[in-house]
Amino acid sequence: MGIEAISEVLQTDYVVIGAGVAGLRAAIELAKAGRVLVVAKDSLRESSSEYAQGGVAVALSDDDSVALHESDTLTAGDGLCHLEAVRTLVQEGPAAIRELITWGAEFDRVDGKLYFAREGAHSCHRVLHSHGDSTGKEIARALYHVAAACPNVAFRGFSAVADLLLHEGRVVGALALDEKTGTTVPILARAVLLATGGLGRVFAATTNPDVATGDGVAMAWRAGAVLSDLEFVQFHPTALRLPGAPSFLLSEALRGEGARLLSVHGERFMVGIHPMAELAPRDVVSRAIVEQMRRDGSTHVLLDLSGRGGLVRRRFPRIHATCLAHGIDLDLAPAPVCPAAHYAMGGVWTDLHGRTSLEGLWAAGEVACTGVHGANRLASNSLLEGIVFGRRAGHDMAAVNPGAPSLFQEPSNPSLTADVESIRLLASDLCGIIRSGAGLREAVQRLDDLSTKTGGALSRTGLECAATRTVVELIARCALAREESRGAHRRIDYPKILQAFQKHSMISRSRPEVRFE
């Protein structure tokens, strides 16, 4: 089988794979019903939630409403949002945020009142921030504090989770890898939640942390779960572009505070492209930046919020400090930026309770596809989705009665003989912001040509490489099947939205041809 020796077998009532906002909120709910083990890759404090700068969108301000939040979400989703999922999000969101505040989450205030910012594609000010640009980190902190105080909740870090465990078609646990001891650890449970976050690291340029390699999507695929809408990957328009610097996200909130996008020649270019100019939906802004870069023959454009009396240092201290460390004071000069892979609208298909197509398996957060985001996520809806649907998944899982089985089917562990960086470059070149049928077919063929093998010792590197290959191939296949342009998916050979494709792509190992439902 190519797996290391099993050092121990852990048994619990519920296992949560991932320690971000969705996983932590689910764990709090599950703690009411039984023992919960929260498993994280490497560090319990490293997740996409920790990097979420933009804020959390919620209809709590005096000039906002649930109906308006719903409308903006549907508009951004470009005809593909699941209406019931959107209504669940916006209706349950206010109570979820109030609960967070009672649990100690601190959001920015002015004169004692919550401060609401405005971001792209929002029709009013509705986005809460913590410390300007550390919202996800603050929400995760508050949730971790509550979860850790629950006697039934335990945490454990592993090098990686290698796969899901199955017994007679039901998911009964997960197989964790401990590289330090060279062993694998089966974790058996009566219900499993995938809360593994995103897949941005399958692209060469991304705002996501190193752990976001699409592991959850790849595990669910191997286990036979239905996946949906994987062709829709949102590229954030403004990631820092400097030699030697990471693709650090420069929050949408900067544009909400008046930052302008300029060409390398200092000319503003968004005004004639969209009525909302710099506050247009992210897919519009990202494509406009790519086109401007092509016209200028440059590798970036400029984001300018200078001359505002130290606004960036006060409102966005983390962003200001990061840029300053790389020689740019945003209060005095513009920053070079370009788009980078940021968020996956698609993922493991779930219903409104987080249930996947596999018995025993739930999913929540970015790894899941609830239909909330449609073809293009409304800015700052992701943290709210993790909180709302993490709670719903936990509540539903708590009703599972069967005890954890003692039997499981050992998975055929994946490994790959390939250079992961070459796959990431292929993803950016052929499956990125602007796509073509020829490029997507080339991507599928090149990935098919990569040799896979079973055998040898498991490693985090090998697992991540295999996951990257799987996820990129699935993105390419789904993008090739969607012969239109909608939301974050743009085909130069099919430039229009088509009514025939106002459906969700679906794919699974048992039905590997992409279908639309």
C-alpha positions as CSV (number, residue, x, y, z in Angstrom):
1,M,0.0,0.0,0.0
2,G,3.0,2.3,0.3
3,I,1.9,3.6,3.7
4,E,4.1,3.9,6.8
5,A,3.4,1.8,9.9
6,I,0.2,2.7,11.9
7,S,1.4,3.9,15.2
8,E,-2.1,4.3,16.8
9,V,-5.7,4.3,16.0
10,L,-7.7,7.3,17.3
11,Q,-11.4,7.1,17.9
12,T,-13.8,10.0,18.5
13,D,-17.4,10.9,17.8
14,Y,-16.6,13.7,15.3
15,V,-13.5,14.7,13.4
16,V,-13.2,18.1,11.9
17,I,-10.4,18.4,9.3
18,G,-9.3,22.1,9.3
19,A,-9.0,24.7,12.1
20,G,-10.2,27.8,10.2
21,V,-13.5,29.7,10.9
22,A,-15.8,27.0,9.4
23,G,-14.1,24.1,11.3
24,L,-14.0,26.0,14.6
25,R,-17.6,27.1,14.4
26,A,-18.7,23.5,13.6
27,A,-16.6,22.1,16.5
28,I,-18.3,24.5,19.0
29,E,-21.7,23.1,17.8
30,L,-20.5,19.5,17.8
31,A,-19.2,19.8,21.4
32,K,-22.8,19.8,22.6
33,A,-23.2,16.2,21.3
34,G,-20.0,14.3,21.8
35,R,-16.2,14.2,21.5
36,V,-14.7,16.3,18.8
37,L,-11.2,16.1,17.4
38,V,-10.1,19.1,15.3
39,V,-7.2,18.1,13.0
40,A,-5.0,20.7,11.3
41,K,-2.3,20.5,8.7
42,D,1.0,21.5,10.4
43,S,0.0,24.5,12.6
44,L,-3.4,25.0,14.3
45,R,-2.9,28.7,13.6
46,E,-2.3,28.5,9.9
47,S,-5.4,28.7,7.8
48,S,-6.9,30.9,5.0
49,S,-9.1,32.5,7.7
50,E,-6.0,33.9,9.3
51,Y,-5.2,35.8,6.1
52,A,-8.7,37.2,5.4
53,Q,-8.1,40.9,5.4
54,G,-11.2,42.2,3.6
55,G,-13.7,41.8,6.4
56,V,-17.0,40.1,7.0
57,A,-20.1,41.4,5.2
58,V,-23.3,41.5,7.2
59,A,-26.5,43.5,7.1
60,L,-26.3,45.2,10.4
61,S,-25.9,48.9,9.6
62,D,-28.8,51.4,9.7
63,D,-28.8,52.0,5.9
64,D,-28.6,48.3,5.0
65,S,-31.0,45.4,4.9
66,V,-31.0,41.6,4.4
67,A,-32.8,42.0,1.1
68,L,-30.1,44.4,-0.2
69,H,-27.3,42.1,0.9
70,E,-29.1,39.3,-0.9
71,S,-29.5,41.4,-4.1
72,D,-25.8,42.3,-4.1
73,T,-24.8,38.7,-3.6
74,L,-27.0,37.5,-6.5
75,T,-25.7,40.2,-8.8
76,A,-22.1,39.3,-8.1
77,G,-22.9,35.6,-8.6
78,D,-23.9,36.3,-12.3
79,G,-26.9,34.1,-12.4
80,L,-25.6,31.0,-10.7
81,C,-26.2,31.6,-7.0
82,H,-28.4,29.1,-5.2
83,L,-31.2,31.4,-3.9
84,E,-32.0,29.4,-0.8
85,A,-28.3,29.3,0.2
86,V,-28.0,33.0,-0.3
87,R,-31.1,33.7,1.8
88,T,-29.8,31.4,4.5
89,L,-26.5,33.3,4.6
90,V,-27.9,36.8,4.7
91,Q,-30.8,36.0,7.1
92,E,-28.7,34.0,9.6
93,G,-25.6,36.3,9.3
94,P,-26.6,39.1,11.6
95,A,-27.4,36.8,14.6
96,A,-24.1,34.9,13.9
97,I,-22.1,38.1,14.1
98,R,-23.8,39.3,17.2
99,E,-23.0,35.9,18.8
100,L,-19.4,36.3,17.8
101,I,-19.3,39.7,19.5
102,T,-20.7,38.2,22.7
103,W,-17.9,35.6,22.4
104,G,-15.3,38.4,22.4
105,A,-14.7,39.1,18.7
106,E,-13.7,42.8,18.4
107,F,-14.6,44.7,15.3
108,D,-13.5,48.3,14.5
109,R,-15.7,51.0,15.9
110,V,-16.0,54.8,15.6
111,D,-17.4,56.7,18.6
112,G,-18.4,53.4,20.1
113,K,-20.4,52.3,17.1
114,L,-19.5,49.5,14.6
115,Y,-17.7,50.9,11.6
116,F,-18.9,49.6,8.3
117,A,-16.7,49.8,5.2
118,R,-17.6,49.5,1.6
119,E,-16.0,47.1,-0.8
120,G,-16.4,46.1,-4.5
121,A,-19.9,45.3,-5.8
122,H,-21.5,46.2,-2.5
123,S,-24.2,48.9,-2.8
124,C,-23.7,50.2,0.7
125,H,-21.3,50.2,3.6
126,R,-21.7,46.8,5.3
127,V,-18.3,45.2,5.8
128,L,-17.0,44.9,9.3
129,H,-13.2,44.8,9.9
130,S,-11.0,44.0,12.9
131,H,-7.8,46.1,13.3
132,G,-8.4,47.3,9.8
133,D,-7.0,44.3,7.9
134,S,-6.9,41.4,10.4
135,T,-10.6,40.4,10.4
136,G,-10.2,36.7,9.7
137,K,-7.5,36.4,12.3
138,E,-9.7,38.1,15.0
139,I,-12.7,35.9,14.2
140,A,-10.6,32.7,14.3
141,R,-9.1,33.9,17.6
142,A,-12.5,34.4,19.2
143,L,-13.8,31.0,17.9
144,Y,-10.6,29.2,19.0
145,H,-11.0,30.6,22.5
146,V,-14.6,29.3,22.7
147,A,-13.8,25.9,21.1
148,A,-10.7,25.3,23.3
149,A,-12.8,26.0,26.4
150,C,-15.2,23.1,25.5
151,P,-14.2,20.0,27.5
152,N,-15.3,17.8,24.5
153,V,-13.0,19.5,22.0
154,A,-9.4,18.4,21.4
155,F,-6.9,19.7,18.8
156,R,-4.1,17.9,17.1
157,G,-1.7,18.9,14.4
158,F,-0.4,16.6,11.7
159,S,1.9,17.0,8.7
160,A,-1.1,16.3,6.5
161,V,-4.3,14.4,6.2
162,A,-3.6,11.8,3.6
163,D,-7.1,10.6,2.8
164,L,-10.6,9.8,3.9
165,L,-11.4,6.3,5.3
166,L,-14.3,4.4,3.9
167,H,-16.3,1.4,5.1
168,E,-19.0,-0.1,2.8
169,G,-19.3,3.3,1.0
170,R,-19.6,5.4,4.1
171,V,-16.9,7.8,5.3
172,V,-15.8,6.6,8.7
173,G,-12.8,8.7,9.4
174,A,-9.5,10.1,8.0
175,L,-5.9,8.9,7.7
176,A,-3.4,11.4,9.1
177,L,0.3,11.6,8.4
178,D,2.9,12.3,11.1
179,E,6.2,12.8,9.2
180,K,8.1,13.3,12.5
181,T,7.5,9.7,13.5
182,G,7.2,8.3,10.0
183,T,3.7,6.9,10.8
184,T,0.1,7.2,9.7
185,V,-2.7,7.6,12.2
186,P,-6.2,6.4,11.4
187,I,-8.9,8.6,13.0
188,L,-12.3,6.9,13.2
189,A,-15.5,8.8,13.8
190,R,-19.2,8.6,13.2
191,A,-19.1,11.8,11.1
192,V,-16.4,13.8,9.3
193,L,-16.3,17.4,8.4
194,L,-14.1,18.7,5.6
195,A,-13.1,22.3,6.5
196,T,-9.8,22.3,4.7
197,G,-10.0,25.7,3.1
198,G,-9.1,26.7,-0.4
199,L,-7.0,25.7,-3.4
200,G,-5.3,28.9,-4.4
201,R,-1.8,27.3,-4.1
202,V,-2.4,25.2,-7.2
203,F,-1.7,28.5,-9.1
204,A,1.7,30.1,-9.4
205,A,0.5,33.5,-8.1
206,T,-1.9,33.4,-5.1
207,T,-2.8,35.2,-2.0
208,N,-3.4,31.9,-0.2
209,P,-1.2,30.4,2.5
210,D,1.0,27.4,1.8
211,V,-1.5,25.0,3.2
212,A,-4.2,25.9,0.6
213,T,-3.3,23.1,-1.9
214,G,-6.8,21.8,-2.5
215,D,-6.3,18.7,-0.3
216,G,-10.0,18.5,0.7
217,V,-11.2,18.6,-2.9
218,A,-8.7,16.0,-3.9
219,M,-9.6,13.7,-0.9
220,A,-13.3,14.1,-1.6
221,W,-12.8,13.3,-5.3
222,R,-10.8,10.1,-4.5
223,A,-13.6,9.0,-2.1
224,G,-16.2,9.5,-4.8
225,A,-18.0,12.7,-3.7
226,V,-19.7,15.0,-6.2
227,L,-17.8,18.2,-6.9
228,S,-19.4,21.3,-8.3
229,D,-18.5,24.6,-10.1
230,L,-14.7,24.0,-9.9
231,E,-14.2,26.2,-13.0
232,F,-15.0,29.3,-11.0
233,V,-11.8,30.6,-9.4
234,Q,-11.8,34.2,-8.2
235,F,-8.6,36.1,-8.8
236,H,-8.1,39.0,-6.5
237,P,-7.2,42.1,-8.5
238,T,-4.6,43.6,-6.2
239,A,-1.8,41.4,-4.9
240,L,1.5,43.1,-4.3
241,R,3.9,42.5,-7.2
242,L,7.5,43.1,-6.2
243,P,10.7,41.0,-6.8
244,G,11.3,38.8,-3.8
245,A,8.0,39.7,-2.1
246,P,5.0,37.3,-1.6
247,S,1.8,37.8,-3.5
248,F,0.5,39.7,-0.5
249,L,-3.2,40.8,-0.7
250,L,-3.9,44.5,-0.7
251,S,-7.4,44.5,0.6
252,E,-10.5,45.5,-1.5
253,A,-11.2,47.9,1.4
254,L,-8.3,50.1,0.2
255,R,-10.4,50.8,-3.0
256,G,-13.4,51.2,-0.7
257,E,-11.5,54.0,1.0
258,G,-10.8,55.6,-2.4
259,A,-7.7,54.0,-3.8
260,R,-7.4,54.3,-7.6
261,L,-5.9,51.9,-10.1
262,L,-3.4,53.5,-12.5
263,S,-1.4,52.3,-15.4
264,V,2.3,52.3,-15.1
265,H,2.1,55.7,-16.9
266,G,0.0,57.1,-14.1
267,E,-3.4,57.0,-16.0
268,R,-6.6,55.9,-14.3
269,F,-8.2,53.2,-16.5
270,M,-11.3,51.7,-14.6
271,V,-13.6,54.7,-15.1
272,G,-14.6,53.9,-18.7
273,I,-14.8,50.1,-18.1
274,H,-17.5,49.8,-15.4
275,P,-20.0,52.3,-13.7
276,M,-18.5,51.4,-10.3
277,A,-14.9,52.0,-11.6
278,E,-12.4,50.5,-9.0
279,L,-15.4,49.1,-7.0
280,A,-16.6,46.9,-9.9
281,P,-16.9,43.1,-9.2
282,R,-13.5,41.4,-8.8
283,D,-13.7,39.5,-12.1
284,V,-14.2,42.8,-14.0
285,V,-11.3,44.5,-12.3
286,S,-9.0,41.6,-12.7
287,R,-9.6,41.3,-16.4
288,A,-9.2,45.0,-16.8
289,I,-5.9,44.9,-15.1
290,V,-4.7,42.0,-17.3
291,E,-5.7,43.9,-20.4
292,Q,-4.0,47.1,-19.2
293,M,-0.8,45.1,-18.5
294,R,-0.9,43.7,-22.0
295,R,-1.3,47.1,-23.5
296,D,1.5,48.6,-21.5
297,G,3.8,45.5,-21.8
298,S,4.1,45.6,-18.0
299,T,4.0,43.1,-15.2
300,H,1.8,45.2,-13.0
301,V,-0.4,48.3,-12.6
302,L,-0.4,50.7,-9.7
303,L,-2.7,51.0,-6.7
304,D,-2.7,54.5,-5.3
305,L,-4.0,55.8,-1.9
306,S,-1.3,58.3,-1.3
307,G,-1.7,61.8,0.1
308,R,-4.6,60.9,2.5
309,G,-2.9,62.1,5.7
310,G,-1.6,58.7,6.9
311,L,-4.9,56.8,6.3
312,V,-3.3,53.5,5.3
313,R,-1.1,53.4,8.5
314,R,-4.2,54.1,10.7
315,R,-6.8,51.9,9.0
316,F,-4.7,49.1,7.5
317,P,-1.6,48.7,9.8
318,R,-0.8,45.2,8.6
319,I,-0.9,46.1,4.9
320,H,1.1,49.3,5.6
321,A,3.8,47.5,7.6
322,T,4.1,44.7,5.0
323,C,4.5,47.1,2.1
324,L,6.9,49.3,4.2
325,A,9.1,46.2,4.8
326,H,9.5,45.9,1.0
327,G,10.3,49.6,0.6
328,I,6.9,51.1,-0.2
329,D,5.0,53.6,2.1
330,L,1.5,53.4,0.8
331,D,0.7,56.8,2.4
332,L,3.3,58.4,0.2
333,A,3.5,56.3,-3.0
334,P,1.4,53.7,-5.0
335,A,2.1,50.0,-4.9
336,P,2.7,47.7,-7.9
337,V,-0.1,45.2,-8.1
338,C,-1.4,42.4,-10.3
339,P,-4.2,39.7,-10.0
340,A,-3.5,36.5,-8.0
341,A,-5.6,33.4,-7.4
342,H,-7.7,34.1,-4.3
343,Y,-10.9,32.1,-3.8
344,A,-12.6,29.0,-5.1
345,M,-16.4,29.4,-5.6
346,G,-16.6,25.7,-6.4
347,G,-15.7,22.7,-4.3
348,V,-17.4,19.7,-2.7
349,W,-21.1,19.8,-3.4
350,T,-23.2,20.2,-0.2
351,D,-26.8,20.9,0.7
352,L,-27.9,23.7,3.1
353,H,-26.8,21.5,6.0
354,G,-23.3,20.8,4.8
355,R,-24.1,17.2,3.7
356,T,-22.1,16.0,0.8
357,S,-23.2,13.2,-1.6
358,L,-21.3,10.7,0.6
359,E,-22.8,9.3,3.7
360,G,-20.8,10.3,6.8
361,L,-19.1,13.3,5.1
362,W,-20.0,17.0,5.5
363,A,-18.1,20.0,4.2
364,A,-18.1,23.7,5.1
365,G,-16.1,26.8,4.3
366,E,-14.2,27.4,1.1
367,V,-13.8,23.6,0.4
368,A,-17.6,23.3,0.0
369,C,-19.8,24.5,-2.8
370,T,-23.1,25.6,-1.2
371,G,-24.1,27.7,-4.2
372,V,-23.9,30.9,-2.2
373,H,-21.2,32.5,-4.4
374,G,-22.4,31.4,-7.8
375,A,-20.0,32.3,-10.5
376,N,-18.3,35.1,-8.6
377,R,-18.1,35.7,-4.8
378,L,-19.3,39.0,-3.4
379,A,-16.4,40.5,-1.5
380,S,-16.3,39.6,2.2
381,N,-19.0,37.0,2.0
382,S,-16.6,34.1,2.6
383,L,-16.0,34.6,6.4
384,L,-19.8,34.9,6.9
385,E,-20.3,31.7,4.9
386,G,-17.8,29.8,7.1
387,I,-19.5,31.0,10.3
388,V,-23.1,30.4,9.1
389,F,-22.6,27.1,7.3
390,G,-20.0,25.8,9.8
391,R,-22.7,26.1,12.5
392,R,-25.3,24.5,10.3
393,A,-23.0,21.6,9.4
394,G,-22.1,21.0,13.0
395,H,-25.7,21.1,14.0
396,D,-26.6,18.5,11.4
397,M,-23.7,16.2,12.2
398,A,-24.6,16.2,15.8
399,A,-27.8,14.3,14.9
400,V,-25.8,11.3,13.6
401,N,-26.4,8.3,15.9
402,P,-24.2,5.4,14.8
403,G,-21.1,4.8,16.7
404,A,-17.7,4.9,15.0
405,P,-16.9,1.6,13.3
406,S,-13.8,-0.4,14.0
407,L,-13.3,-1.4,10.3
408,F,-12.2,0.7,7.4
409,Q,-10.9,0.4,3.9
410,E,-7.3,1.4,3.6
411,P,-6.9,4.0,0.8
412,S,-4.5,3.7,-2.1
413,N,-2.4,6.6,-1.2
414,P,-1.6,9.0,-4.0
415,S,1.9,10.2,-5.0
416,L,3.1,11.9,-8.1
417,T,6.4,12.0,-10.0
418,A,6.3,15.6,-11.1
419,D,7.5,19.1,-10.2
420,V,4.7,20.9,-8.4
421,E,5.9,24.3,-9.6
422,S,5.5,23.2,-13.2
423,I,1.9,22.3,-12.5
424,R,1.2,25.6,-10.8
425,L,2.7,27.5,-13.8
426,L,0.6,25.4,-16.1
427,A,-2.5,26.3,-14.1
428,S,-1.8,30.0,-14.2
429,D,-0.9,30.0,-17.9
430,L,-3.8,27.8,-19.2
431,C,-6.5,27.9,-16.5
432,G,-6.1,31.4,-15.2
433,I,-8.1,34.7,-15.7
434,I,-8.5,34.4,-19.4
435,R,-9.0,30.9,-20.9
436,S,-9.4,29.3,-24.3
437,G,-10.5,25.8,-25.5
438,A,-7.2,25.1,-27.0
439,G,-5.3,26.1,-23.8
440,L,-7.7,24.0,-21.6
441,R,-7.3,21.0,-23.8
442,E,-3.6,21.4,-23.7
443,A,-3.7,21.5,-19.9
444,V,-5.8,18.3,-19.7
445,Q,-3.4,16.5,-22.0
446,R,-0.2,17.6,-20.3
447,L,-1.6,16.6,-16.9
448,D,-2.7,13.2,-18.3
449,D,0.8,12.7,-19.5
450,L,2.3,13.0,-16.0
451,S,3.2,9.7,-14.6
452,T,1.5,8.7,-11.3
453,K,2.6,5.9,-9.1
454,T,1.5,4.1,-5.9
455,G,4.2,3.1,-3.5
456,G,7.0,4.5,-1.5
457,A,6.8,6.6,1.7
458,L,4.0,9.1,2.1
459,S,5.1,12.7,2.5
460,R,3.3,16.1,2.8
461,T,5.2,17.2,-0.3
462,G,4.0,14.2,-2.3
463,L,0.4,14.5,-1.1
464,E,0.3,18.2,-2.0
465,C,1.8,17.6,-5.4
466,A,-0.8,14.9,-6.1
467,A,-3.6,17.1,-4.9
468,T,-2.4,20.0,-7.0
469,R,-2.4,17.8,-10.1
470,T,-5.9,16.5,-9.4
471,V,-7.4,19.9,-8.7
472,V,-5.8,21.6,-11.7
473,E,-7.1,18.8,-14.0
474,L,-10.6,19.0,-12.6
475,I,-10.6,22.8,-13.0
476,A,-9.4,22.5,-16.6
477,R,-12.0,19.8,-17.4
478,C,-14.9,21.8,-15.9
479,A,-13.7,25.0,-17.6
480,L,-13.5,23.2,-20.9
481,A,-17.0,21.9,-20.6
482,R,-18.5,25.4,-19.8
483,E,-18.6,26.9,-23.3
484,E,-19.5,30.4,-22.2
485,S,-18.1,33.3,-20.2
486,R,-19.7,33.9,-16.8
487,G,-18.5,35.5,-13.6
488,A,-14.9,34.5,-12.9
489,H,-14.8,32.1,-15.9
490,R,-13.8,33.9,-19.1
491,R,-13.4,32.0,-22.4
492,I,-12.1,34.0,-25.3
493,D,-13.6,31.5,-27.7
494,Y,-17.0,31.7,-26.0
495,P,-17.2,35.4,-24.8
496,K,-21.0,35.5,-24.0
497,I,-23.2,34.3,-21.2
498,L,-25.5,31.6,-22.5
499,Q,-28.8,30.6,-21.0
500,A,-28.0,26.9,-21.7
501,F,-25.2,27.1,-19.1
502,Q,-27.2,28.7,-16.3
503,K,-26.6,25.5,-14.4
504,H,-24.0,24.1,-12.1
505,S,-21.2,21.8,-13.3
506,M,-21.1,18.5,-11.5
507,I,-18.4,15.8,-11.6
508,S,-17.4,12.7,-9.6
509,R,-15.2,9.6,-10.1
510,S,-18.3,7.5,-10.8
511,R,-19.5,10.0,-13.4
512,P,-16.3,11.6,-14.7
513,E,-17.8,13.4,-17.6
514,V,-18.8,17.0,-16.6
515,R,-22.6,17.4,-16.5
516,F,-24.7,20.5,-15.9
517,E,-27.6,20.5,-13.5
